[in-house]
């Protein structure tokens, strides 16, 4: 079976993939395989992005970065499931984050 891109999977297939990646990441963490764990975590974050609608993320809005409390990201534009913009704290360098890493702030709700 050839590998499908996340963009080609159904929501059900994406949920199965995320569950599988989370299980593999858990095992890697237990075995002390830090690099493998990080790769699997990133893949799961990407897969989750395809379950979200990019239209729900608004240019100019500020979102908290999931898994990085107190860090905020302002969206300049979206390209597919990536939000391009910059972190409010820091160098203000443009970067892209998968939309699944962004959550509405209390002020934005």
N, C-alpha and C positions, 0 to 999 in steps of 0.2 A: 504494500500500500504506500502510495506516495504521500509525503507530508503536505498537509494543507496549511495555507496561511491562516492566521487568526481571522482575517477579514473574510475568509471563505466559510468559516464555521457557523453553524446555527447557534442560537443562545444555549441550547441544551448541550451541544458539543463543547462550547466554551466553558460551561459550568463543569463538565466532566474533566476537561483539561486542567482547569484551575484546581479542582480537587486532587487530581493526580500530581500536579506540580507541588501543591502544599504538602502532600504526603511524602514525596521525594525530598522536599526541603527539610521536613521534620527529621527524616532518617539521616540526611546529610549532617544536620546540626548535631544529632545525637552521636554521630561518629566523628565529630570534630572536623568535618570537611568544610571549612569556612568559605572557601572560594566557590565550591559547588553549591552551598546553601545560598550565597549571594546571587549566583546566576539563576537558580530556580526561583528565588523570590522575585527577581526582576521579570522573568518570563510570566509569572503569575500576575504581576502588576500590569503588564502589557495585555494579557488575555482579558483581564477585568475591564480594561479601557474599551474593548470592543463590545462590552455589554452596556455601555453608556452611550447617550446621545450627545455628540459634540455641541448641538444646538442649545443644550442646557448650560453651557459654559460661555460666559459673556465677556467680550472684549472690554478691557478697562476695569473689570471687576477684580477684587482682591480675594484670594482663597488661601486657606491654611493648607500647609503641605502635610499630607497624611504621613504619620510616622516621624514627623520632625516638629514636635510641639513648639509653638511660639515663632515658627518660621512662616512667612507669608509670601505669596507669589502674585504678581499682577500680570494679567494676560494682555499681551499686545495683539496677538492674532492666533488663530487656530489653523492647523494643517492636519487633516485627518483626525487621528485620536491624540495628537500632540498639541499642547498649549505652549505657545512661544511667548516669552516675556522675561521677567527678572524677579529675583528675590528682593524683598524690600530692605532687608538687612544685607549688607555686603557690597560687592563691587558694582552692582547694577549691570553686570554683563548679561547679555541675552543668552537664554538657554531654553531648551524644550523639555517639558515634563509630560509623561502620559497623563491623560485627564483623570485616570483613576487615582492619581496621587493628590488630587485637589479636592478639598471639601469646603463648602460654604462656611464663612465665618458667621458668628452670632449676629454681627452687624449686617451681614448680607442676606439674612433670612427674612 
